[in-house]
Amino acid sequence: MIYINFKKRTLIVCLIIVLTATSYGCSKASKSSSSNVKAISLNQELKQKAKAYKNEEYQNGKVPLQTYIKMEGRIIQTDNKNKQIVTKSDRFILDNNGVKYQMICGERITVKVGDKVTVYGTYYGLVQVDEMDVIMN
C-alpha cells in the first residue's frame, strides 16, 4: 500500500475538484453558445420561409390562416400603458400603405410608436409576431 502524506492527498483532491469544476463550466458554455447558434439559424430559416402578401390578398381572404408572413409598416398605436413603446405581449397596430393590421408582439424587443419595422409572424387574422426588425431611415 502506498502511503501519501496529508498535504499531497489534499493537493490531489483539490486538483480533482478544480478540474471537474472547470470541465463542467466549459461544457455549460459550449451548450449555451450552441443553443444561441441554433436560435439564430432558426430565425434565419423562418425569415426565409416567410412570405410577403399584398394588402388585397389579406382583404380578399386569400392568405391562409397559420401562414408564416412578412410585412413592413409603421407602428401607429400600442396598448402598452405608456402608449409610446411596444414590448413583449403588447398589441399594436401596423400601418402598411394605409391599411392597418393588428399585431401581438411575441419577441423580447422594445420598439417605439412611429418606428418603421419589418415583422415576421404567423397570420391568424391578426399577426403573432415572432421576429421584428427596425428599419433605419
C-alpha positions in Angstrom: 0.0 0.0 0.0 1.3 3.4 -1.0 1.4 5.9 1.8 0.7 9.6 0.7 1.2 12.2 3.3 -1.7 14.5 4.2 -0.5 17.6 2.2 -0.1 15.6 -1.0 -3.5 13.9 -0.6 -5.2 17.4 0.0 -3.4 18.8 -3.1 -4.6 15.9 -5.3 -8.2 16.2 -4.0 -8.2 20.0 -4.7 -6.8 19.4 -8.2 -9.5 16.9 -9.0 -12.2 19.3 -7.7 -10.8 22.2 -9.8 -10.5 20.1 -13.0 -14.1 18.8 -12.5 -15.5 22.3 -12.0 -13.6 23.7 -15.0 -14.7 20.9 -17.3 -18.3 21.4 -16.1 -18.2 25.1 -16.7 -16.7 24.6 -20.2 -19.4 22.1 -21.2 -22.1 24.5 -20.0 -20.6 27.4 -22.0 -20.5 25.3 -25.2 -24.1 24.2 -24.7 -25.2 27.8 -24.3 -23.4 29.0 -27.4 -24.7 26.1 -29.5 -28.3 26.9 -28.4 -27.7 30.6 -29.5 -26.4 29.4 -32.8 -29.5 27.2 -33.2 -31.8 30.1 -32.3 -30.1 32.4 -34.9 -30.2 29.8 -37.6 -33.9 29.1 -36.8 -34.7 32.8 -37.0 -32.9 33.0 -40.4 -34.8 29.9 -41.6 -38.2 31.4 -40.5 -37.3 34.7 -42.2 -36.6 32.9 -45.5 -39.8 30.9 -45.1 -41.9 34.0 -44.6 -44.0 35.2 -47.5 -45.0 38.8 -48.2 -48.6 39.2 -49.4 -50.3 42.2 -51.0 -52.9 44.1 -48.9 -55.6 42.9 -51.4 -54.8 39.3 -50.7 -55.4 39.9 -46.9 -58.6 41.8 -47.6 -60.0 39.2 -50.0 -59.2 36.2 -47.7 -56.5 34.8 -50.0 -54.0 34.5 -47.2 -54.4 31.1 -45.4 -54.6 31.1 -41.6 -51.5 30.0 -39.8 -49.3 31.1 -42.7 -45.8 32.5 -41.8 -45.8 36.0 -43.2 -43.6 39.0 -43.6 -44.9 42.6 -43.6 -43.4 46.1 -43.5 -45.1 49.1 -42.0 -45.1 51.8 -39.3 -46.2 51.2 -35.8 -49.0 53.7 -35.2 -50.6 52.6 -31.9 -50.0 50.3 -28.9 -51.9 49.0 -25.9 -48.8 49.4 -23.7 -49.7 51.5 -20.6 -47.4 54.4 -21.6 -48.7 54.3 -25.2 -45.2 55.1 -26.7 -43.4 51.7 -26.7 -44.1 48.1 -27.8 -42.7 45.2 -25.7 -43.3 41.5 -25.5 -47.1 40.6 -25.2 -48.2 44.1 -26.3 -50.8 44.5 -29.0 -50.0 47.2 -31.6 -51.3 48.5 -34.9 -49.1 48.3 -38.0 -49.9 50.7 -40.9 -48.9 49.1 -44.2 -49.5 51.6 -47.0 -52.7 52.9 -45.4 -54.1 49.5 -44.3 -54.0 48.8 -40.6 -53.2 45.4 -39.1 -53.4 44.2 -35.5 -50.3 42.5 -34.2 -49.2 40.9 -31.0 -45.6 41.2 -30.1 -44.1 37.8 -29.2 -40.5 38.9 -29.2 -38.4 40.3 -26.3 -37.8 43.7 -28.0 -38.7 47.3 -27.3 -39.7 49.5 -30.3 -41.4 52.8 -30.3 -44.6 54.1 -31.8 -43.6 55.7 -35.1 -40.8 53.1 -35.9 -40.8 51.6 -39.3 -40.4 47.8 -38.9 -40.4 44.5 -40.8 -42.4 41.9 -38.9 -42.3 38.1 -39.3 -45.0 36.1 -37.8 -48.0 33.8 -38.0 -51.2 35.1 -39.6 -54.4 34.3 -37.6 -56.5 37.2 -38.9 -54.1 39.2 -36.7 -50.4 38.5 -36.6 -48.5 36.8 -33.8 -45.1 38.5 -34.3 -42.1 36.2 -33.7 -39.4 38.4 -35.1 -39.2 42.2 -35.7 -36.5 44.3 -37.4 -36.5 48.0 -37.1 -35.9 49.7 -40.5 -33.5 52.7 -40.2 -34.4 55.6 -42.4 
